[in-house]
Amino acid sequence: MNAASTARQSATADPAIDLKAIKQRQQATWASGDFAIIGTTLQIVGESLAEAADVRAGEHVLDVAAGNGNASLAAARRFARVTSTDYVPHLLDKGAARARAEGLEIAFQVADAENLPFTDGSFDVVLSTFGAMFTPEQRRASSELLRVTRSGGRIGLANWTPEGFLGDLFSLLSTFVPPPAGIESPLLWGSEPRIVELFGPDAADIRCVRRQFNFRYRSAAHWIEVFRNFYGPTHKAYAALDGSRQLRLTEGITQLLERLNVAGKNSLVVPGEYLEIVIIKT
């Protein structure tokens, strides 16, 4: 790793910020509810990313902040040698159950995206779908992704954009439950300039394509029911509010969903923009 990437890794957040406490709360957020219920609906994103990153049979592939393994499964279907990691053990258990059901060979390991327990250049391809973007120390996470990728290898990312539905949703949630002070928004990972800033000094090439994932539910009320019960950030937001503020949050999310719904009155289809990124490491 070159001097530029070393400098980026050493540049952490304000020392006055208790990053350990923030990470513990974040881990508890993603462990709450059951993200696997949401994660399975996102499988198509993992498939698209595996194709974009040109995952090949026999390659060593690492899935970082894998959740219940969408990108892991996609890479294993292409006969790669896959290691699936997350810092929430029960999500890895869900991924392992999916792999067994499909007869896929995947190694599962608890690991923190900001401190990956692998040697430099261990992997041909490193993937992350809506995972690494949520790390509190963005520069450390990006440096770790680069460190464990071999020279000439690829990093494939799928990150929600600030301008898309998830950007609007997190903006709304922050008006009810403010995020920790001093931590950069995870939605920055869905911005091309930020990706170039984080990865550019170590990249031979960076390709960014804006794509849409369609959230398909019966209605706005159905979406809210599922995400309130199973998606960590919304689950925790509702739990932090009293009854009247919960109702206001529900009203706000309902208005957002209905404004973005492209399916008419009898169903809900909300396009969620994300940035599909492939980085070739120098």
NORHU-V598967 format. One line per field, one symbol per residue. psi: psi as a letter, one per 20 degrees, with the letter a starting at -180 (. if undefined). burial: 1 if it has 16 or more other ideal C-beta (glycine too) atoms within 10 Angstrom, else 0. A space follows every 10 residues. Layout:
psi=???
burial=???
This chain:
psi=prhghghghi narpiipnhg hghgggghgh ircnhhgghh ijhhgggghh ghilpqpiqo ppoplickkg hggghhhjkr opppqrjohh hhhgghgggg hjkqoppppp qphimplqrp khqhppqpok fhhjphnghg ghhggggipr pirqppqopq qhiaghgggh gghhignqrp qipqphihij pghhghghig ijphqppppp rppooorhrg hggggghhhh ogghghghhi qrghhgghgg ggggggghhi pjiaijrpoo poprpppppo q.
burial=0000100110 0010001010 0110010011 0111110110 0110111111 0110100011 1111111111 1111110101 1111111100 1101110110 0001010100 1111010100 1111111111 1111111111 1111111110 0011111111 1101111111 0110001010 0010111111 1001100110 0110010100 1010101011 0011011101 1111111100 0000010010 0010011001 1000000101 0111111111 10
